């Protein structure tokens, strides 16, 4: 029997062969979540969290039975690394942009923007949530911003919370997952950087 759905969750490049009798398919793709901006321990700085990946869905893509097609699943970013883009066939067919990395700065880093729906390709598109900002208070401590969630299948992702301030140097909470999306990771507490937004990959 012809499979109704094929799912790719590991990052990388894959080849999909159209089964006999299949002439049209629908592709759903999520971009990779980005990493936080890292940490500068000597300055007690905390980074912003990474942005979550976008979502895109493309209906009625024409394929030829027996032909092979490319599937790319973007990797989730590590510290100071953006999330990878995900796409089916090519970047003009079904494309979901990865999130932007967080930054680290003298007064706490800024959260990275989520993967943009406007820069993605598909019939239905949603943006990932943005990472929260890091908080800095030398020499007491710092809290990293939470990662933004990925977009869901029917909604934009949710933003990560800012790192704790004043007498609270906890990390900010990651953005909660919308239906069909993945949650952002929590920011790290005192004297640490923001942590990665959780990657959700698929095609």
ABEGO torsion letter per residue (X at the ends): XBBABBBBABBEBBBBBBBBGBABBBBBBBBBBBBBAEBBAAAGBBBBBBBBBBBBBBBGBBBBBGBBBBBBBBBBBBBGBBBBBBBBGBAAABBBBBBBBBBBBAAEBBBBBBBBAAABBEABBBBBBBBBBBBBBOAAEBBBBBBBBBBBAABBBBBBBBBBBEABABBBBBBBBBBGBBBBBBBBBBGBBBBBBBBBBBX
